[in-house]
Amino acid sequence: MATTVLLVEDDAAIRDMLSFSLKQAGFNCEPTRDAEQGLEWLKNQQPDMILLDWMLPGIDGIEFIRRLRANEFWSSIPVIMLTAKGESEDMVKGLSVGADDYINKPFSPPELVARIKAVLRRCRTPDDDGQKLQSGTLVLDTKSHRVTVNSSRVDLGPTEFRLLHFFMKNPDRAYNRSQLLDFVWGDTVYIEERTVDVHIRRLRKALEPTEHDALIQTVRGVGYRFSAD
């Protein structure tokens, strides 16, 4: 079955071009003109990926992602933001609210297709034959793709889920940013090392209400580790 991509783009010319390019690459593309139409489409179907323009009329891309990550049924859908904003702080803002990748306009269709495939690969649920990982009351279930504390759900985006999964499988060992990129994101030229820090902050923020954020420790001069001590 073809991978379904929900495209949220208000510029008709860009929307048509992207839709054509994605279909040519073998994807099933569902084009929508704004966030409201995209959210309405999501009520009845779930895509494998969302391509989201930052500058949208009404609800912008940032608010769209916030709503996506706050919804139990949509929170695990990977998102690539499309934007003309090229400043470093804009990239960090997009990643901080829940985007999994960030592409600056203009870009070529082959680059976009490669980025989509890379994000889909690294956002797949880890294949551990339904394995559950546990640290105290924190439980990660790869079969249901859920993280719970005392049976209460912890909302994580797909990248944070993979990051926590890797940490819980490899506790009490420090990893630098380059190693985390290789193990969690995979061997790709598209991700910068500072992206790791953004996702670490998102993971800690998600774990903070249950006081499990301290499990993700900063190792000065090295990187990060997961430890219950």
VEXDOLUM-365350 format. One line per field, with one value per atom (N, C-alpha, C): residue number from 1; atom name; z, y, x. Coordinates in pm, whole numbers. Each point is the difference from the previous one (the first is absolute). Example, Ala and Ser with C-alpha at 12.3 -4.5 7.8 and 13.67 -1.06 7.14 Angstrom:
num = (1;1;1;2;2;2)
atome = (N;CA;C;N;CA;C)
zz = (780;0;0;-72;6;73)
yy = (-569;119;120;105;119;109)
xx = (1319;-89;90;-35;82;-77)
This chain:
num = (1;1;1;2;2;2;3;3;3;4;4;4;5;5;5;6;6;6;7;7;7;8;8;8;9;9;9;10;10;10;11;11;11;12;12;12;13;13;13;14;14;14;15;15;15;16;16;16;17;17;17;18;18;18;19;19;19;20;20;20;21;21;21;22;22;22;23;23;23;24;24;24;25;25;25;26;26;26;27;27;27;28;28;28;29;29;29;30;30;30;31;31;31;32;32;32;33;33;33;34;34;34;35;35;35;36;36;36;37;37;37;38;38;38;39;39;39;40;40;40;41;41;41;42;42;42;43;43;43;44;44;44;45;45;45;46;46;46;47;47;47;48;48;48;49;49;49;50;50;50;51;51;51;52;52;52;53;53;53;54;54;54;55;55;55;56;56;56;57;57;57;58;58;58;59;59;59;60;60;60;61;61;61;62;62;62;63;63;63;64;64;64;65;65;65;66;66;66;67;67;67;68;68;68;69;69;69;70;70;70;71;71;71;72;72;72;73;73;73;74;74;74;75;75;75;76;76;76;77;77;77;78;78;78;79;79;79;80;80;80;81;81;81;82;82;82;83;83;83;84;84;84;85;85;85;86;86;86;87;87;87;88;88;88;89;89;89;90;90;90;91;91;91;92;92;92;93;93;93;94;94;94;95;95;95;96;96;96;97;97;97;98;98;98;99;99;99;100;100;100;101;101;101;102;102;102;103;103;103;104;104;104;105;105;105;106;106;106;107;107;107;108;108;108;109;109;109;110;110;110;111;111;111;112;112;112;113;113;113;114;114;114;115;115;115;116;116;116;117;117;117;118;118;118;119;119;119;120;120;120;121;121;121;122;122;122;123;123;123;124;124;124;125;125;125;126;126;126;127;127;127;128;128;128;129;129;129;130;130;130;131;131;131;132;132;132;133;133;133;134;134;134;135;135;135;136;136;136;137;137;137;138;138;138;139;139;139;140;140;140;141;141;141;142;142;142;143;143;143;144;144;144;145;145;145;146;146;146;147;147;147;148;148;148;149;149;149;150;150;150;151;151;151;152;152;152;153;153;153;154;154;154;155;155;155;156;156;156;157;157;157;158;158;158;159;159;159;160;160;160;161;161;161;162;162;162;163;163;163;164;164;164;165;165;165;166;166;166;167;167;167;168;168;168;169;169;169;170;170;170;171;171;171;172;172;172;173;173;173;174;174;174;175;175;175;176;176;176;177;177;177;178;178;178;179;179;179;180;180;180;181;181;181;182;182;182;183;183;183;184;184;184;185;185;185;186;186;186;187;187;187;188;188;188;189;189;189;190;190;190;191;191;191;192;192;192;193;193;193;194;194;194;195;195;195;196;196;196;197;197;197;198;198;198;199;199;199;200;200;200;201;201;201;202;202;202;203;203;203;204;204;204;205;205;205;206;206;206;207;207;207;208;208;208;209;209;209;210;210;210;211;211;211;212;212;212;213;213;213;214;214;214;215;215;215;216;216;216;217;217;217;218;218;218;219;219;219;220;220;220;221;221;221;222;222;222;223;223;223;224;224;224;225;225;225;226;226;226;227;227;227;228;228;228;229;229;229)
atome = (N;CA;C;N;CA;C;N;CA;C;N;CA;C;N;CA;C;N;CA;C;N;CA;C;N;CA;C;N;CA;C;N;CA;C;N;CA;C;N;CA;C;N;CA;C;N;CA;C;N;CA;C;N;CA;C;N;CA;C;N;CA;C;N;CA;C;N;CA;C;N;CA;C;N;CA;C;N;CA;C;N;CA;C;N;CA;C;N;CA;C;N;CA;C;N;CA;C;N;CA;C;N;CA;C;N;CA;C;N;CA;C;N;CA;C;N;CA;C;N;CA;C;N;CA;C;N;CA;C;N;CA;C;N;CA;C;N;CA;C;N;CA;C;N;CA;C;N;CA;C;N;CA;C;N;CA;C;N;CA;C;N;CA;C;N;CA;C;N;CA;C;N;CA;C;N;CA;C;N;CA;C;N;CA;C;N;CA;C;N;CA;C;N;CA;C;N;CA;C;N;CA;C;N;CA;C;N;CA;C;N;CA;C;N;CA;C;N;CA;C;N;CA;C;N;CA;C;N;CA;C;N;CA;C;N;CA;C;N;CA;C;N;CA;C;N;CA;C;N;CA;C;N;CA;C;N;CA;C;N;CA;C;N;CA;C;N;CA;C;N;CA;C;N;CA;C;N;CA;C;N;CA;C;N;CA;C;N;CA;C;N;CA;C;N;CA;C;N;CA;C;N;CA;C;N;CA;C;N;CA;C;N;CA;C;N;CA;C;N;CA;C;N;CA;C;N;CA;C;N;CA;C;N;CA;C;N;CA;C;N;CA;C;N;CA;C;N;CA;C;N;CA;C;N;CA;C;N;CA;C;N;CA;C;N;CA;C;N;CA;C;N;CA;C;N;CA;C;N;CA;C;N;CA;C;N;CA;C;N;CA;C;N;CA;C;N;CA;C;N;CA;C;N;CA;C;N;CA;C;N;CA;C;N;CA;C;N;CA;C;N;CA;C;N;CA;C;N;CA;C;N;CA;C;N;CA;C;N;CA;C;N;CA;C;N;CA;C;N;CA;C;N;CA;C;N;CA;C;N;CA;C;N;CA;C;N;CA;C;N;CA;C;N;CA;C;N;CA;C;N;CA;C;N;CA;C;N;CA;C;N;CA;C;N;CA;C;N;CA;C;N;CA;C;N;CA;C;N;CA;C;N;CA;C;N;CA;C;N;CA;C;N;CA;C;N;CA;C;N;CA;C;N;CA;C;N;CA;C;N;CA;C;N;CA;C;N;CA;C;N;CA;C;N;CA;C;N;CA;C;N;CA;C;N;CA;C;N;CA;C;N;CA;C;N;CA;C;N;CA;C;N;CA;C;N;CA;C;N;CA;C;N;CA;C;N;CA;C;N;CA;C;N;CA;C;N;CA;C;N;CA;C;N;CA;C;N;CA;C;N;CA;C;N;CA;C;N;CA;C;N;CA;C;N;CA;C;N;CA;C;N;CA;C;N;CA;C;N;CA;C;N;CA;C;N;CA;C;N;CA;C;N;CA;C;N;CA;C;N;CA;C;N;CA;C;N;CA;C;N;CA;C;N;CA;C;N;CA;C;N;CA;C;N;CA;C;N;CA;C;N;CA;C;N;CA;C;N;CA;C;N;CA;C;N;CA;C;N;CA;C;N;CA;C;N;CA;C;N;CA;C;N;CA;C;N;CA;C;N;CA;C;N;CA;C;N;CA;C;N;CA;C;N;CA;C;N;CA;C;N;CA;C;N;CA;C;N;CA;C;N;CA;C;N;CA;C;N;CA;C;N;CA;C;N;CA;C;N;CA;C;N;CA;C;N;CA;C;N;CA;C)
zz = (0;0;0;-82;-12;128;29;115;-24;98;-14;67;-76;50;-1;116;9;-23;-103;-34;42;83;44;-51;-107;-69;-62;33;-48;-139;-47;-133;-103;-86;-93;-95;-50;-95;65;123;72;37;42;37;-119;-117;-119;-39;9;-35;93;131;98;-16;-22;-17;-120;-110;-121;26;66;26;91;101;93;-68;-83;-71;-99;-63;-92;73;129;80;63;-25;50;128;48;122;-34;95;-9;70;-75;57;17;120;30;23;-104;15;71;93;67;-1;3;-23;128;116;125;117;120;118;34;-14;32;-86;-130;-89;32;35;37;125;101;124;-22;-87;-30;-70;-92;-69;99;101;98;87;8;83;-54;-129;-64;-48;-16;-52;69;-9;60;-103;-30;-98;63;-84;48;30;-61;10;-29;61;-31;-48;-117;-48;30;78;56;-27;-66;-19;132;29;124;-7;-108;-10;-66;84;-49;48;-75;48;115;95;115;95;15;85;-74;59;-69;28;-61;12;141;77;138;84;-12;76;-48;-129;-55;68;11;63;147;69;142;16;-85;8;-35;-96;-41;116;65;105;128;15;118;-17;-123;-28;6;77;21;-131;-93;-124;-107;13;-102;45;127;55;-59;-53;-52;-149;-66;-143;-22;-79;-25;-88;26;-71;-53;-127;-58;-28;52;-23;-126;-81;-121;25;-16;36;-73;-18;-54;111;126;114;13;-11;0;119;97;115;96;73;93;106;54;106;-51;-128;-58;-9;-40;-8;138;100;136;48;-32;42;-63;-130;-68;59;26;59;143;73;141;20;-92;18;-50;-73;-38;-143;-81;-137;6;-96;-5;-99;-90;-92;-51;-73;-33;-135;-102;-132;-40;-36;-45;-147;-32;-139;-57;-128;-95;17;-40;6;-123;-34;-118;39;-90;29;42;-65;45;145;40;139;94;-35;85;16;-110;6;87;-13;82;148;31;140;57;-81;46;33;-89;22;124;21;116;130;4;121;26;-104;17;55;-47;50;148;40;139;96;-53;87;8;-67;14;144;44;133;9;102;12;1;-73;-13;107;109;110;35;-96;20;124;9;111;133;-2;125;84;131;95;75;10;77;120;114;122;85;57;99;112;110;107;-50;9;-46;-145;-62;-141;-90;-88;-86;-146;-86;-144;-69;-74;-68;-151;-64;-143;-84;52;-78;-14;109;-4;-28;-3;-20;104;127;109;112;67;121;113;110;114;129;96;137;91;76;83;-82;-122;-93;-63;35;-61;-120;-111;-125;3;-56;-19;-150;-38;-141;-53;-100;-65;-151;-66;-145;-44;-131;-47;23;-15;21;147;89;144;45;-62;33;-34;-120;-40;89;37;85;137;60;129;-11;-107;-22;-2;-72;-7;139;72;133;94;-3;93;-34;-127;-38;35;18;25;120;119;116;53;74;73;-90;-124;-89;-65;-1;-58;-150;-73;-146;-39;-94;-49;-108;-46;-94;-133;-45;-125;8;113;18;3;68;7;-139;-79;-137;-79;14;-74;45;134;52;-7;21;7;-133;-63;-126;-121;14;-112;-72;-91;-72;-110;31;-96;8;-110;-4;36;22;12;142;100;138;64;62;69;145;60;137;100;-23;95;4;-105;1;117;38;114;125;24;121;2;-117;-7;40;-52;30;144;54;141;87;-34;77;-9;-119;-16;79;1;75;149;49;143;37;-86;28;11;-86;4;126;51;120;129;-12;120;92;-53;90;93;-42;84;72;-13;67;-48;-127;-59;-93;-8;-86;46;131;53;-46;-59;-53;-119;-70;-115;52;16;66;-102;27;-80;57;-86;40;-56;89;-42;-87;-112;-90;-87;18;-79;-74;72;-64;99;-18;83;35;109;37;70;3;72;120;119;121;111;73;115;125;-6;116;3)
yy = (-119;119;125;98;122;81;65;89;123;34;116;122;108;126;106;57;112;128;75;124;118;88;120;121;61;108;95;129;94;54;-6;48;-106;33;-99;-54;86;-44;-98;33;-88;-130;11;-119;-95;54;-84;-63;78;-52;-113;22;-102;-125;20;-113;-84;65;-70;-76;67;-61;-122;10;-111;-120;28;-109;-67;82;-55;-92;32;-80;-121;-19;-118;19;125;28;29;-24;44;135;107;135;51;53;61;149;85;143;74;87;88;141;99;139;77;-51;71;-98;50;-85;-53;84;-42;-119;7;-111;-124;22;-112;-70;76;-57;-74;54;-65;-134;-5;-124;-105;44;-93;-67;60;-58;-135;-22;-122;-95;50;-83;37;-90;28;-24;102;-16;-61;-38;-47;116;115;115;126;113;129;95;63;110;128;87;113;132;92;133;78;77;78;115;81;121;-33;-27;-31;106;27;93;-62;83;-53;-72;-130;-81;-23;46;-17;-139;-29;-132;-37;99;-27;-44;72;-36;-134;-28;-127;-115;13;-107;-14;111;-7;-81;24;-74;-147;-24;-137;-78;56;-71;-14;84;-9;-102;-56;-94;-143;-84;-137;-78;25;-78;54;126;63;22;-17;44;-71;-121;-76;20;86;24;89;-43;86;119;113;125;61;40;80;138;104;137;54;70;67;150;70;141;81;127;93;62;-30;50;-81;68;-73;27;78;33;-118;-5;-110;-7;116;-2;-50;24;-50;-152;-56;-145;-62;59;-52;8;110;14;-107;-25;-103;-138;-33;-130;-9;111;-1;-32;44;-25;-139;-68;-136;-41;87;-40;-101;-92;-101;36;90;52;134;70;139;25;41;25;144;69;139;6;88;28;95;-13;-102;-130;-110;-129;-80;-100;-82;-116;-47;-118;-122;-31;-116;14;123;21;-26;51;-19;-148;-74;-144;-72;36;-62;30;123;37;-74;-14;-73;-144;-64;-140;-12;97;-5;13;93;19;-122;-57;-119;-116;-14;-108;17;119;16;15;26;12;-127;-105;-129;-47;-68;-60;-101;7;-98;-142;-88;-139;-87;-19;-81;-110;-37;-108;25;124;30;16;34;12;118;-21;108;28;128;43;77;-18;61;52;119;58;56;-73;39;-6;111;4;46;30;42;-124;-14;-118;44;-57;25;-130;3;-118;21;-78;18;-51;-95;-55;102;64;100;140;15;130;101;-44;87;2;113;15;36;-70;25;11;70;6;-31;-109;-44;-13;-54;-24;126;118;125;31;38;19;124;-13;113;29;123;37;28;-77;19;1;86;-4;-120;-34;-119;3;116;8;-16;62;-15;-145;-67;-141;-83;21;-75;34;125;43;-66;1;-64;-151;-60;-143;-36;79;-26;13;105;21;-114;-43;-104;-136;-21;-123;4;121;16;93;-41;87;11;107;20;6;41;22;137;77;135;-7;77;10;146;25;137;23;124;34;-74;-14;-70;-146;-65;-139;-11;93;-4;21;88;18;-130;-69;-125;-108;-14;-109;27;123;33;53;89;59;-79;-71;-73;82;-64;64;89;128;94;133;69;129;115;-29;108;55;-70;39;59;116;64;-47;7;-49;76;130;78;-46;-73;-57;-95;-70;-93;75;118;77;41;36;39;-117;-119;-116;-49;16;-30;89;129;93;-40;-40;-43;-126;-92;-124;29;83;36;71;90;73;-95;-103;-97;-85;-26;-83;80;132;85;-11;-5;-6;-121;-110;-120;-11;107;8;-108;-36;-96;69;132;72;-14;-24;-13;-128;-93;-122;30;110;42;96;-48;77;58;122;64;-37;-51;-36;108;83;115;-42;66;-27;-123;-71;-123;10;-7;2;-33;-115;-37;-149;-34;-139;-15;-122;-35;-83;47;-72;26;-103;13;44;4;39;150)
xx = (85;-85;88;-36;80;-4;111;9;-86;-84;-89;62;9;55;-110;-28;-93;80;-36;68;-86;55;-72;78;-48;71;-103;8;-101;28;123;35;-39;-96;-56;106;89;102;97;44;91;-71;-126;-78;-13;-29;-14;133;108;133;41;-20;37;-86;-127;-91;42;32;45;130;97;131;-13;-85;-18;-67;-100;-67;95;86;100;98;26;93;-67;-129;-69;-77;-11;-76;-145;-87;-139;-8;-21;-1;-142;-29;-130;22;-20;27;-113;35;-97;54;-90;40;33;-42;31;-11;33;2;-139;-101;-136;-42;30;-35;83;127;85;-48;-38;-50;-132;-84;-127;25;98;34;49;75;57;-107;-116;-105;-49;19;-52;109;123;108;131;97;131;110;79;107;125;94;129;95;-29;89;-79;41;-62;108;-24;83;-76;60;-73;71;-71;54;-5;104;4;-101;7;-81;-133;-100;-134;-98;-106;-103;-78;-41;-74;93;-18;86;133;110;128;58;115;59;39;47;41;-119;-112;-119;-56;9;-45;74;132;79;-36;-20;-39;-128;-98;-126;22;86;30;61;101;72;-84;-103;-87;-111;-14;-107;53;-64;48;11;-91;-3;94;42;84;144;27;129;121;-18;114;24;-79;19;121;98;117;-37;68;-28;129;-4;108;-57;66;-45;65;-80;48;-8;111;-2;106;-30;98;84;-36;76;128;115;126;89;-49;83;9;111;23;-108;-41;-101;-134;-29;-125;2;116;13;-20;65;-12;-144;-70;-140;-86;21;-78;24;126;32;-52;5;-39;-147;-86;-144;-40;91;-34;28;59;36;114;3;105;110;-29;101;-49;87;-20;67;-75;58;-25;107;-11;-38;-93;-33;106;37;-46;79;-60;67;-40;78;-29;-89;-87;-83;82;115;79;47;38;42;-117;-118;-117;-32;1;-31;101;128;104;-21;-39;-22;-121;-106;-118;38;73;39;89;90;89;-79;-97;-80;-87;-59;-83;83;124;85;29;37;41;-118;-120;-117;-81;46;-69;7;-105;1;113;84;108;-54;66;-48;63;-72;49;-99;-84;-97;-87;-51;-89;69;126;77;-47;1;-25;130;34;116;-51;65;-49;113;-23;90;-86;-11;-92;-142;-71;-139;-13;113;1;7;-99;-8;-13;83;-8;-39;-110;-53;14;89;22;-116;-76;-112;-113;-36;-107;52;134;65;-50;2;-44;102;5;80;-94;11;-88;80;-60;50;-118;11;-112;-128;14;-110;-58;55;-44;89;-62;73;88;120;92;3;-32;-6;139;41;130;-19;75;6;82;-2;70;151;62;145;34;-79;26;-22;-97;-24;124;55;118;120;12;111;-10;-120;-19;21;-49;18;149;79;143;64;-35;58;-36;-126;-43;62;32;68;149;52;144;23;-45;11;144;24;125;123;-21;113;-15;107;-4;22;-81;13;16;91;11;-105;-13;-106;16;122;24;-44;27;-42;-152;-65;-146;-61;59;-48;10;112;19;-98;-16;-81;-151;-40;-143;-54;75;-46;47;110;57;105;67;110;-57;-17;-56;70;13;70;-92;-127;-97;-13;49;-26;125;-16;110;6;120;17;-85;-22;-80;-145;-43;-134;-19;106;-6;-42;59;-31;-148;-54;-141;-90;29;-85;21;120;22;-87;-7;-84;-147;-43;-140;-29;94;-18;-8;90;-1;-130;-46;-123;-119;-3;-109;4;121;16;-6;8;5;-122;-124;-116;1;63;7;135;80;130;98;-12;93;101;-7;93;144;20;136;69;-77;61;90;-30;81;106;119;106;97;44;104;136;87;136;91;52;80;118;12;113;-18;-114;-22;-132;-110;-131;-109;-66;-114;3;-69;-20;-134;-50;-123;40;-39;37;-99;-32;-89;75;134;80;22)
